[in-house]
Amino acid sequence: MKKKIISAVAGLALLFTVQVGSVFADSKLDQAIGDVIGTKYKSGGTTTSGFDCSGFTTYIFKQFDIELPRTSKSQHSIGQKVAKDELQAGDLVFFNTSGKGISHVGIYVGEGKFAHASTKKGITLSSMSDSYYEKRYVGAKRVLNTELYEDIAIEPDESSDHDDVEVE
């Protein structure tokens, strides 16, 4: 029985790792977010010792010299509105979790998932289609221009990788 439980846990851990790996590839944005996955939640937190939702988004974007306002509500006031079916990695996604308007923000990472600060899980990935978030979704804003998007949110082009070229 103990071996079955260990096997099940190991299998789930492997499945989770593969799922995260499919979302987190090799873009600079993926790496920055991946570095803080699992960091604990801290109300008002803006550092790797603990984040709240807007502290997390501010921290990530600051690594790319992009200054965001401090609160989720004020972050919602910047950028260009984006339709849900046009989301791309790096877009800010907003939710009404308090019943009083914009109260939560995350970063869309692709494949229907977003990274955010959960009060229970800390920095984590969640599905946009999770019923909790789907019901509370308010909208999205694009804060990256095309050049920044291509620089930080797209995986490096594998065809430009010449590490394996042999020189004679």
N, C-alpha and C positions, 0 to 999 in steps of 0.2 A: 504494500500500500504506500509506504514512504517513497519507494522508487517511482511509483506512478505519479505522485504529487510533485516530486522533483522534476520528473520528465515533463509534466504539464507546465510547470513554472518556467523551465528552460525553453520549452517550445513557445510559450507566450512571449518570453523575453526576446527570443529570436524573431518572432513575428513583428513585435514592436520595433525592433531595431531595423528590420527590413522596411517597414512602413515609414519610419522616420527617414531612412536613407533615400527612399524614393522621393520625398519632398525636399530633403536637404541634400543637394548635390554639391556643386563646387563654386557657386557664385560667392562673391564677397559678402552679400547680404546673408546667404545661408550660413556661412561660416560665423559671422558676427552673432546671429541668433543662436546657432548651435552651441556657441561658447557659453551661453548663459541659460540654456535649457536646464531646468531643475533648480535654479536659484529661487530661494524662498520669497514669498510674498511679504511685503512690509508696507503698511499704509504710509504714504508720503515718500516711499523709498525711490531713490534715483541712482543707486549704485549696486555693484555686484554683491553687496552684503544684504540686499533686499530691494525689490521693486514693487511699486504699484503699477497699474496698467499704463498710465501716461508717462510715468518715470521710465518704464521699460522702452516705450517707443522713442522717447526723447534720447535715452542713452544710445540706442541702436543707431538712430539717424545722426547723432552727434559724431559718431565714429567716421562718418562720411562728410563732415563739415556742413551738415544740414541742421539748422536750428529750428526746433519745433516749440510752439507755446507749451506751457507746463501742464495744463489740464486737458482731459479728453474733450470737454466742451469747447475750449478755445482751439484745440487742434482741428475740430470739426469746422471751424470758421475759415480755415485756409485751404489751399489747393483747389483742384478742379473736381467737380462731382463726377463720379463714375458709376455706370449701371452695374448691377450685380453680375450680369452675364459678360461683362467686359473687364472684370478684375484681372490685374496682373501683379506679379510679385512686387512687393514694396508699397502697394496701396494700403492706406489706413482704412480699417473697417470699424464702424461705430455701432454701439448697441445701447439700448435703454434698459438697463438692469435694475434701476431703482424705481421706475414708474414715473420719474420726473424729468425725462428728456435724456440727452446724451450723458451717459455715466460710465461707459467702458469703451476702450479702444484696443485694437490689436493690429498686427501687420499681416496682411495676406501673403502667404508663401507659395501659393500654387496648389494645384490638385485639390481644390475645394477646402483647403486648410488655412488656418491662421495661427500665428504665435501671439501669446498674450500672457498677462499676469493673472493667474487664478488665485483667489484667496486661499483655496485648499491645496492646490498642486504647485503653486509658484509659477515660474515661467514654463509654459507647456504649449503643446499644439492641440487645437481642437478643430472639429469639422464644422464648416459653415452650415452644414445640413443637420447638425445636432439640434434636436427639437428646442432645447433651451435657447440656443443662440439664434436659430432661425426665427423664432417668435419675437425676439427682441432686436433683430437687425434693423438699423435705421438707415444706413447708407455707407458710402465709401468716398474717399477723397484721394486723388492722385497728387502727391507732392514731389515726385521725381519727374524731371523733364526727360526727354528721349535719351539725351546723352548720358545722364546719370543712371537711368534705367539700364542702358546697355553696359555701362561700366560696372555697376554693383549688383544688379539683379539677374543678369543672364550668365549662365555657365560659360566659362571660357570655351571657345570654339576648338573642339578636339582636332579639327583639321589643321589648326595652326600649331599644334604640338609637334615639334620636330626633335624631341629628345631621343627618339629611337632611330633617327636617320644616321646611317653609317657614312662616314667620310673616308674616301680612299686616298 
